[in-house]
Amino acid sequence: MGILLTTGCSSGPSGSEVTSLDETAALEQVDTVEIQETDERFIGELADADIELDPLRIYVADRKMQRIAVITADGSIDHFIGEAGRGPGELGRPIFLSVDEDRVVVAQRRWRGFSVFDTSGTPIDDHRLPGEHYVGGYDLFQIRDGYVMPVTSFSPQRMGSLRVPSGENTVATLNDTFEVEETFGTFPSLYRDGEYYSQQRTMDLRADSLAAVGYRLVPNVQLYDLTRQGDPHLQTLSFDHPDFRPPQEETPLDIAIDDELYERLANYDIVEETMLLQDDIVVQVFANHTKGYYKQTEFKPSEQEHFATLGTIDSDERLPLSLPGPVLARDEKDRLYVELNPTPDNRKIGIYEVNWP
């Protein structure tokens, strides 16, 4: 039923060996946050996180309880932002967030909405993307007088196909009311040549306006200079991993959402995070999800595995790693926050410094 194809990327760094974190100092654990949950203050389902420092605050998007939990350095939940509902200050299944000094912007799965709060939880405003644009990934960055994030105007339902049209852009800059000002970026040929469900982009943005954009099914990273006039694209680099499995079968729009689809999704890996550090280091994070994960059965840690590739922009040197859990966020000091234990009442987040190359 499916079509065998290749992505045009290598299957992995030739001869590379995958290293676990206890075998290398490239990622050094410098701290641990054990989340203290009680009957009144707890997390239902951790969907995303962002970090503020001095003092440390971990902002967690709780998709199940439909609120943001604010966690302190000692692991206690200091307060919540938002609650379930459709009114001012209420959220509908938050899926990702962005914190920048005194503003918290929360994206919601329902009604394509964005809610803005101050860090105490006081609601400021609510916005939606224009009707012809859709969220294209789970990253959002506050810039100047607006935002930048993965956005698309491509609607598979309207087009009747998941095949991305040539010339479709992948990222947009928005004003402070979420109106689209500019779009840029190009989908890899894989998405233009076949039909795939996993079209989300991953993204990171440095303080100097250098952006890194990744794609779920291709291990390459596109670099963009957002201060550059005209085409901001600088270069495209590979951050492949020996364990990364590209898709071998398409997942067309008309395939039934049943075991066959879940089986195909489980037969390839995805790029889960793309992180760009100050020393021109890129951290490309991958995930291997089981069929049970995609069927959305009761979550078990064994239903997903995570691994990563460290690399630099100006070198072909790459370090493939295995990870103990997903990378939730990075802070302004370029430390990575890794979920070590997702079990309720025993949740643990490790804080890692990157000491490489």
MOGI-V642738 format. One record per backbone hydrogen bond with DSSP energy under -1.0 kcal/mol. CO is the residue of the C=O (numbers start at 1). NH is the residue of the N-H. If there is no record, write none. Layout:
co,nh
CO,NH
CO,NH
//
This chain:
co,nh
13,16
19,322
20,23
26,355
28,353
31,351
33,349
41,38
45,63
48,61
50,59
52,57
57,52
58,71
59,50
60,69
61,47
62,66
62,67
67,62
68,81
69,60
70,78
71,58
72,75
75,36
76,72
79,70
81,68
83,91
87,90
91,85
92,110
93,109
96,107
98,105
100,103
103,100
104,117
105,98
106,115
107,95
107,96
110,113
113,108
114,127
115,106
116,124
116,125
117,104
118,121
122,118
125,116
127,114
130,133
134,152
136,201
141,148
143,146
146,143
147,174
148,141
149,172
150,136
152,134
155,159
156,160
165,168
171,184
172,149
173,181
173,182
174,147
175,178
179,175
182,173
184,170
184,171
188,191
189,193
190,194
191,164
195,251
197,199
200,216
202,214
204,212
206,209
209,226
210,206
211,224
212,204
213,222
214,202
215,218
216,271
219,239
221,237
222,213
223,234
224,211
225,228
232,225
235,223
237,221
241,244
245,269
252,255
256,258
258,262
259,263
260,264
261,265
262,266
265,268
270,287
273,285
275,283
277,280
280,313
281,277
282,311
283,275
284,309
285,272
285,273
286,307
287,270
288,305
290,294
291,295
292,297
293,296
300,303
301,304
303,290
305,288
306,323
307,286
308,321
309,284
310,319
311,282
319,310
320,19
321,308
326,339
329,337
331,334
335,331
336,352
337,328
338,350
341,348
343,346
347,35
348,340
348,341
349,33
350,338
351,30
351,31
352,336
353,28
//
